[in-house]
Each structure stands twice: as C-alpha cells, then as structure tokens.
Amino acid sequence: VIPPPVIHIESYSEDSISFSLKMTTNIKVSGYVVNIYWTFDTHRQEKRTLNIEGEKSIQKVANLTAHTPYEISAWAKTELGDSPLSFVHVVTSGTRPASPSLKAKAINQTAVECSWTGPRNVVYGIFYATSFLELYRSPHNTTTTSHNITVLVQRDEQYLFLV
C-alpha cells in the first residue's frame, strides 16, 4: 500500500507559504502533484497546481493574499502508481486587503468598462458570467494590474461582475 505524502508547513507570511513534502516509505518517488485552493468573496474558488520532480521537496508559493485560508493537497507519483491525497490548511498572516469597489458601465452592446478602487502594484482578477451559478462554477475571467479594463461580452445578455 502506498501511503499519502507528508505535507509540513515550514513557514508562512502575508504573501507566501513554504512547505516540505516527503514520503514515509521506501517506494521510489518520481515527483508530486500539489494543488493550492483558496476562495474569493465566497463566489469563486481558485486553484494553483504545481508539478514537482524528485523525492524530497521544499516549496515556496508566493503572490498570495494576506489573512486568507489556503488548502494544500498533494499526492506522490511513485514507481507503483499514485499515492492517496493528503491535505493541510493554513491561513496567511497579516490583514486581508479591503474588497475593491467595482463599477461596471456598458459602452455598447458588446463591451463593458469595469473600474474599481484598491491598492496599487497588485494583480486583480475580473470574473463575469450571466448567472450566479456560472459565476461560481465557470466564469469568464481575466487579470490586470490596472484599475480598469474593457471586457467584451455577448450582446443581449445581462452579466454579473466580480473583481
């Protein structure tokens, strides 16, 4: 039986998490697959996937958000197959930034100008869909470091926007 890998949180800060991965077995490990999950505004779950080569590994994940809960899951790729998943949870330190104040204005039937307030020098995600269900499950999205963006949409549809 292949055991799940051990995920150990080495350290965390406002914008990063460092963790180690190891196996408690003599089975040869070729690498790990790690997923990092977090939720914004209770509407949208985000995920970052890391494919890591080698048996032992210490990883640092940066560009995270302060005071945000993260779930890290991992499984090992071995000579006998994939291991079961293991999970850890961690909340980054610091104070979570205030939510931006979004304004969306139709320019014409297929373009919407979105603008918002918020800190500089950060990456913003803009999510939009025609229903709350679509906004949660599979929204259209884009990212920018600006405080405004023009989004192209389908004509004759109403859209929900989240930044």
Secondary structure, DSSP 8 states (H G I E B T S, - for coil): -----EEEEEEE-SS-EEEEEE-SSSS-EEEEEEEEEEEETTTEEEEEEEEEESSSEEEEE-S--TT-EEEEEEEEEETTEE---EEEEEE-SS-------EEEEEEETTEEEEEE---SSS-EEEEEESSHHHHHHS-EEEEESSSEEEEE--TT---EEE-
